[in-house]
Amino acid sequence: MKKQTYQYAESPFNMSRREFITIGGIVIALLALPAVWIRSGIAKRNSYIRARTKGLYTDDTQSKVRVSHGNTAVSKMYTDFAQHPLSEISEELFHTHHYINRRAA
Amino acid sequence: MGSKEFILKHSLGVRIFHYILVVSFVPLAFTGIVLYFKPYDELTMNLYMRIHVILGIVLTLDAIAFFLVGFERVVTFIKRMFTFSGDDVRWFTILGGYPQKFLLRKKVPVPPMGKYNSGQKVFGICVVVGGTILIVTGWALWAFPHILPVGMGLLFGNLHMIFGWILSIFLLVHIFLGIYMFDDFKAMFLHGMIPYGKAEETAPKWVKTELVKIENHV
């Protein structure tokens, strides 16, 4: 069987070098811009969590009482009523022995 | 010109790219539609998702390979896709003469076209833009959902769905017209060549301005 041949093909000079560089550059730029946008979006994705954390640390720094055992109201409650942490009365009143099993429910 | 003369319309590299594109995109569109409607049980849907992902990887590798190896072809294709003239406007006013041909059995004069007609240009733009968006969003949704911001994840999901539908619907038209233009179909799937006379009729601008005569090529 005779192999089919072709007598015409596209000229390799249909596009000037200037056109090639311009269009090629636009294509690469259009591919790169979304990449930059996605990258910056990912980098900023936890910004609200970081802002909240910073706020909490600022609150802590500005607070006069920073720990629960330094809270005068709690200290007064133990002195006047519950004796000390893990005392019998604390165990009875503050500790719970039952929970809701959400899986079973 | 003699009727036995041929033009090389699609080089081997373009044809190989197109073969892999066909093998990957057609089942991608099908599995994508199944994933959208979710008609089966969880296990079957999971299998569809796996097939969708594997074919997506094949499509991505095909696109990247062609972009790197045939960058000059990519630039030429984009130039052709985004070059419009008055002839394109006139082509759209009669829709390339196809409705008249199919519905009224009437042949109307069609403005002279280049290598691709105006409809193919619109399809080409959708393929380039939509295909890129589908690849980028698909990878982001499959491989990196844990690092995507919530809003970006939602946007990517919607874009993937919208462009998936657009290209799937366009694909049906493309397949129908591709087979209807049987010389073009043979050129893309078999030997890459189109008869000179046929090209002169369907793409006179291309024949007149972009071709050179060569000898002894097989």
HADDOCK unambig.tbl for C-alpha pairs under 7 A between the chains (distance, minus, plus):
assign (segid A and resid 4 and name CA) (segid B and resid 218 and name CA) 6.60 0.50 0.50
assign (segid A and resid 5 and name CA) (segid B and resid 217 and name CA) 5.97 0.50 0.50
assign (segid A and resid 5 and name CA) (segid B and resid 218 and name CA) 4.54 0.50 0.50
assign (segid A and resid 6 and name CA) (segid B and resid 5 and name CA) 6.55 0.50 0.50
assign (segid A and resid 6 and name CA) (segid B and resid 6 and name CA) 4.57 0.50 0.50
assign (segid A and resid 6 and name CA) (segid B and resid 7 and name CA) 5.38 0.50 0.50
assign (segid A and resid 6 and name CA) (segid B and resid 8 and name CA) 6.05 0.50 0.50
assign (segid A and resid 6 and name CA) (segid B and resid 193 and name CA) 6.89 0.50 0.50
assign (segid A and resid 6 and name CA) (segid B and resid 217 and name CA) 6.13 0.50 0.50
assign (segid A and resid 6 and name CA) (segid B and resid 218 and name CA) 6.51 0.50 0.50
assign (segid A and resid 7 and name CA) (segid B and resid 5 and name CA) 6.15 0.50 0.50
assign (segid A and resid 7 and name CA) (segid B and resid 6 and name CA) 5.67 0.50 0.50
assign (segid A and resid 7 and name CA) (segid B and resid 7 and name CA) 6.06 0.50 0.50
assign (segid A and resid 7 and name CA) (segid B and resid 213 and name CA) 5.83 0.50 0.50
assign (segid A and resid 7 and name CA) (segid B and resid 214 and name CA) 5.25 0.50 0.50
assign (segid A and resid 7 and name CA) (segid B and resid 215 and name CA) 5.80 0.50 0.50
assign (segid A and resid 8 and name CA) (segid B and resid 6 and name CA) 6.42 0.50 0.50
assign (segid A and resid 8 and name CA) (segid B and resid 7 and name CA) 4.50 0.50 0.50
assign (segid A and resid 8 and name CA) (segid B and resid 8 and name CA) 6.24 0.50 0.50
assign (segid A and resid 8 and name CA) (segid B and resid 211 and name CA) 6.30 0.50 0.50
assign (segid A and resid 8 and name CA) (segid B and resid 212 and name CA) 5.61 0.50 0.50
assign (segid A and resid 8 and name CA) (segid B and resid 213 and name CA) 4.55 0.50 0.50
assign (segid A and resid 8 and name CA) (segid B and resid 214 and name CA) 5.52 0.50 0.50
assign (segid A and resid 9 and name CA) (segid B and resid 7 and name CA) 5.58 0.50 0.50
assign (segid A and resid 9 and name CA) (segid B and resid 8 and name CA) 5.05 0.50 0.50
assign (segid A and resid 9 and name CA) (segid B and resid 211 and name CA) 5.49 0.50 0.50
assign (segid A and resid 9 and name CA) (segid B and resid 212 and name CA) 5.70 0.50 0.50
assign (segid A and resid 9 and name CA) (segid B and resid 213 and name CA) 6.70 0.50 0.50
assign (segid A and resid 10 and name CA) (segid B and resid 210 and name CA) 5.66 0.50 0.50
assign (segid A and resid 10 and name CA) (segid B and resid 211 and name CA) 4.44 0.50 0.50
assign (segid A and resid 10 and name CA) (segid B and resid 212 and name CA) 6.06 0.50 0.50
assign (segid A and resid 11 and name CA) (segid B and resid 210 and name CA) 5.79 0.50 0.50
assign (segid A and resid 11 and name CA) (segid B and resid 211 and name CA) 5.26 0.50 0.50
assign (segid A and resid 11 and name CA) (segid B and resid 212 and name CA) 5.39 0.50 0.50
assign (segid A and resid 14 and name CA) (segid B and resid 210 and name CA) 6.17 0.50 0.50
assign (segid A and resid 20 and name CA) (segid B and resid 75 and name CA) 6.72 0.50 0.50
assign (segid A and resid 23 and name CA) (segid B and resid 75 and name CA) 6.31 0.50 0.50
assign (segid A and resid 24 and name CA) (segid B and resid 75 and name CA) 5.89 0.50 0.50
assign (segid A and resid 41 and name CA) (segid B and resid 149 and name CA) 6.90 0.50 0.50
assign (segid A and resid 42 and name CA) (segid B and resid 147 and name CA) 6.45 0.50 0.50
assign (segid A and resid 42 and name CA) (segid B and resid 148 and name CA) 5.87 0.50 0.50
assign (segid A and resid 42 and name CA) (segid B and resid 149 and name CA) 6.10 0.50 0.50
assign (segid A and resid 45 and name CA) (segid B and resid 149 and name CA) 5.02 0.50 0.50
